[in-house]
Amino acid sequence: MNPIEHLTWRVNQLARITVLQRNKAFEELGITGTQHSYILNVCREPGIVQDYLAKKLYVNKSNVARQVAQLQELGFITRSASETDKRAVCLYPTEKAQKIYPVIREVLHEWNQYLVADFTDEEKETLAGLMRRAVKRAADYIGEEGQEE
């Protein structure tokens, strides 16, 4: 069987396992395995517009609105209307978000290191390059620009 036939299945499998790992790792921080992306982006770009965040994460605007509302209730994010466009909602990290930002980054780094621990340096470079190319093609296909994490 051609290994490419199951490429997206394997990617989805890895993504689901990763969410489970993140749920466990981030539980003590008070966030879920999917909320970390919002905190990372808001901490990196304070004032990021909510609609732009949706595009960066390849998520529906309604999903972003729900997650942001939850994170605001939990005290991680604040929202305010843009000074230049009153229709736009800008997102800002709270001190609570800034405090867990380095912890989130470390958890992600450790998980990535764990996944490729038995890969050679060449295999790591090859995998990273191939994944970047596949993501770029997928983004081009849907006409979107995303982010690297």
Secondary structure, DSSP 8 states (H G I E B T S, - for coil): --GGGGHHHHHHHHHHHHHHHHHHHHGGGT--TTTHHHHHHHHHSTTEEHHHHHHHHT--HHHHHHHHHHHHHTTSEEEEE-SS-TT-EEEEE-HHHHHHHHHHHHHHHHHHHHHTTTS-HHHHHHHHHHHHHHHHHHHHHHT------
